[in-house]
Amino acid sequence: MSQKIEKSGKTERTEKTGKVTLATACDIPFNKLVLSQENIRKVKAGVSIAELAEDIARRGLLTSLSVRPELDSDGNETGMYRIPAGGRRYRALALLVSSRRLSKTAGIPCVISRGETEEAEDSLAENVHRESLHPLDQFRAFETLRGEGMDEEEIAARFFVPVATVKQRLRLASVSPKLLDLYGEDAMTLEQLMAFSISKDHARQEQVFEAIARSHSREPYYIRRLLTETAVRATDRRSLYIGIDAYEAAGGVVMRDLFDEDRGGWLQDPALLDQLVLEKLKGDAAALQAEEGWKWVEAAFDFPYGHTSGLRRVYGQQAEWSKEDLARHDVLRADYDRLDAEYASASQYCEESEQRLQALGAELDRLNERPFVFDPAELARGGVFVSLEADGRLRIERGYVRPEDEPQVEMMSCVSDDQDNIVSAPVAPAGGAVSEVEAANKAETDDGEETLKPLADRLVLDLTAARTVALRDALARDPEVAFVAVLHAFVLKTFYLRGADTCLEVTVQSARLSETSGLGDLVAVREIGERQEAWGNDLPRDPAALFAFLIGLDGVSRQALFAHCASLSLNAVIEPWNRRSRAIANADEIARAIGFDMVEAGWTPTVEAYLGRVTKAHILQAVCEAKGEQVAALIADLKKPDMAREAERLLAGSGWLPEPLRLPATAADDPDLIEEAVFPDETILDPPVPIDEVQGTDAADVVDEDPEIAEPAGTDFIHPIAAE
């Protein structure tokens, strides 16, 4: 039987023998080649033509072109060849020819196909049957090139990829060989391998892989979290304070993520970081003490909330304007007002004007924020707390006096130099007490003439009692002065730690919250501290001048100061030994009245604040309430530390609150939910005693507050915080 040759592209196979004969390659002059219109590649992808041309110029044509002879109308070959597969290579060669870097008659390696298949089939087969390089092979190839002496920049230039891409590939190649083999066997995704590359510790990488292999959570973010749980973020206050450069100069290592936003990375040596920060803090504290002259300076990363409780606070006086600064301020103020008016009336936006306004405003702020000067006597007995703000800046709290450093008040002798004026209290005879009338008559008859003697204590008590009642009645008729009197008592206790300078028997005190961790990081604490600082700087240093200062305040500022002092006495803490159910109910009423919500206040369920301090059942309940049962089931098998961290991520931004932080529903909110308010934890006391039956109490003790307080004439001081 005759042999029939079946031609197909680059091979020829006989039906009789079944053997395959490969087509031979030959060089064809470039000017004898033309592109076939049957090439299926129409969309540009991958390396650009220019980059491919540079690669061909460097290392030559690595893959031959697949061509077919062009036939005339009679079926004879014309000497020209069409290219159904290899169009990008042809265009790159054409670019080299047009730039005169390659001769147009240069021989091009080609494989001539005379098969019966269509040209489009040849083009499709070449692209479909071509297997892309496995990423792991590329990682290892880059690593081999670096081992041969090439740096990242040279490798990037050779293969026309960004330097960052080369660094990423090299980082992936540095992962534990065990994990790389798993990735090569498709037992791990590329995203998971990227997450493991954050650490260079192969043992730790393998340890984390074994941990996630037994867990349902194998997400890249979870791998990163496990690898960095003992490290310190570069955004930590300590890192920002000391600086990454100083940490690395001391031998510290920083883990960086080349595949995701890492905000500066993670510092792997917390002990070294703490040592560097403490050394710098001590140096800054010593420099501050030497420069300003305080008796003591205490430094720490952070102080617990309430660390200043029981310490008297002293405030300095802002430095006076110098003639130069005052003149400079007036010029800047005039320039700012003029430019601001022009900017406001302009029809088009002007970036230059806005930048100039910002510069002028910053300069005015610098002049206005003059340093505070303290009394040398207060410097000699007071001290400073130095810690770190959240952004790494120094937090300097000046002017605190410890009780043992308070000046001792010497007891002055009440004996006059004039011995004739020494007064002795009448001594009662052994037989009984001497009445006031008898004592007065005796004083008149001893010398036979009337002598001016001090009034008897009982008489003074009776007289002043009558005055007190009359003054109470008069104060009750003047709500504005009554408001100032109560405010005076509050301010004395809040800012001066003394209450003897007021005649009102009202008290304001604050619950001790210093044992609660994490309070110092709340936004509310910072805002309270700023208000306290601002008012402390404005109040008079002498308590005797306080009442006159309060009278001179405008109504808005006065109410703002009153609210600040009153707020510090609010106590909504539920203690195990003192549930205070009715007081907590009143706190809820206040919260509703002001529209308060803990989510808006910035509280979030973190591991430190809640999730790490409750049982797994509570954690799952929280996730279930916020995200549903299906999401909660995903973390049900995790160990508690991992479950708490994962729950923190899931609850972020959900607005979920634990029961003690929620505002209880009222009958007004949903009448079906609440039928009767019950306080099971509170002991029912006897009915309250009427106020006028309480010993030492008078109904006039209740001070009315007029919501509309007229401003005193001639006052123009408006406190900046109140004005906001």
CORRA-V215793 format. One record per pair of residues at least 6 apart in sequence whose ideal C-beta (glycine too) atoms are under 6 Angstrom apart, sorted by sequence separation. I is the first residue (numbers start at 1). J is the second residue. If there is no record, write none. Layout:
I|J, I|J
//
This chain:
72|78, 96|102, 182|188, 199|205, 212|218, 256|262, 267|273, 389|395, 428|434, 444|450, 492|498, 493|499, 519|525, 540|546, 605|611, 691|697, 5|12, 6|13, 13|20, 83|90, 97|104, 156|163, 475|482, 492|499, 667|674, 692|699, 69|77, 70|78, 289|297, 387|395, 426|434, 611|619, 623|631, 624|632, 635|643, 665|673, 691|699, 11|20, 12|21, 196|205, 256|265, 288|297, 492|501, 540|549, 623|632, 70|80, 145|155, 153|163, 156|166, 183|193, 255|265, 343|353, 386|396, 443|453, 492|502, 3|14, 4|15, 11|22, 152|163, 155|166, 254|265, 255|266, 635|646, 69|81, 70|82, 285|297, 385|397, 572|584, 620|632, 3|16, 10|23, 142|155, 254|267, 255|268, 426|439, 489|502, 67|81, 68|82, 152|166, 285|299, 384|398, 488|502, 152|167, 252|267, 253|268, 489|504, 493|508, 572|587, 67|83, 179|196, 252|269, 282|299, 382|399, 383|400, 489|506, 65|83, 208|226, 281|299, 339|357, 490|508, 66|85, 208|227, 382|401, 485|504, 66|86, 252|272, 381|401, 436|456, 65|86, 172|193, 175|196, 175|197, 627|650, 336|360, 381|405, 616|640, 619|643, 623|647, 172|197, 195|220, 335|360, 626|651, 171|197, 176|202, 198|224, 250|276, 142|169, 616|643, 623|650, 142|170, 178|206, 192|220, 195|223, 199|227, 235|263, 239|267, 332|360, 619|647, 626|654, 176|205, 191|220, 195|224, 198|227, 139|169, 143|173, 176|206, 234|264, 626|656, 234|265, 332|363, 332|364, 612|644, 139|172, 140|173, 233|266, 531|564, 611|644, 139|173, 242|276, 84|119, 231|266, 232|267, 238|273, 242|277, 56|92, 231|267, 241|277, 611|647, 85|122, 231|268, 607|644, 611|648, 84|122, 85|123, 228|266, 232|270, 329|367, 607|645, 25|64, 53|92, 84|123, 238|277, 52|92, 85|126, 232|273, 495|536, 607|648, 49|91, 53|95, 325|367, 501|543, 606|648, 49|92, 53|96, 67|110, 495|539, 39|84, 64|109, 65|110, 66|111, 67|112, 68|113, 36|82, 38|84, 64|110, 605|651, 36|83, 64|111, 496|543, 32|80, 33|81, 34|82, 35|83, 36|84, 39|87, 61|109, 136|184, 610|658, 32|81, 33|83, 319|370, 35|87, 318|370, 319|371, 28|81, 318|372, 319|373, 66|122, 199|255, 316|372, 317|373, 599|655, 198|255, 316|373, 316|374, 510|568, 198|257, 488|547, 598|657, 509|569, 511|571, 508|569, 488|550, 511|573, 487|550, 598|661, 314|378, 194|259, 484|550, 314|382, 494|565, 591|663, 31|104, 30|104, 31|105, 491|565, 487|562, 490|565, 29|105, 30|106, 588|664, 524|601, 30|108, 523|602, 27|107, 28|108, 40|120, 38|119, 28|110, 38|120, 303|385, 36|119, 40|123, 25|109, 39|123, 40|124, 303|387, 315|399, 294|379, 295|380, 302|387, 314|399, 25|111, 293|379, 295|381, 313|399, 171|258, 296|383, 297|384, 298|385, 299|386, 300|387, 301|388, 313|400, 23|111, 295|383, 294|383, 311|400, 312|401, 168|258, 294|384, 518|608, 311|402, 518|609, 308|400, 581|679, 581|681, 10|111, 285|386, 581|682, 579|681, 10|113, 9|113, 9|115, 7|114, 8|115, 7|115, 7|116, 8|117, 51|160, 9|122, 241|388, 237|388, 241|392, 240|392, 237|390, 555|709, 237|392, 555|711, 554|711, 554|715, 557|718, 557|719, 560|722, 552|715, 554|718, 557|722, 556|722, 312|497, 534|721, 531|721, 306|513, 305|513, 306|514, 305|514, 304|514, 305|519, 305|520, 486|703, 315|536, 482|703, 315|537, 483|705, 476|700, 479|704, 479|706, 472|700, 480|709, 216|637
//
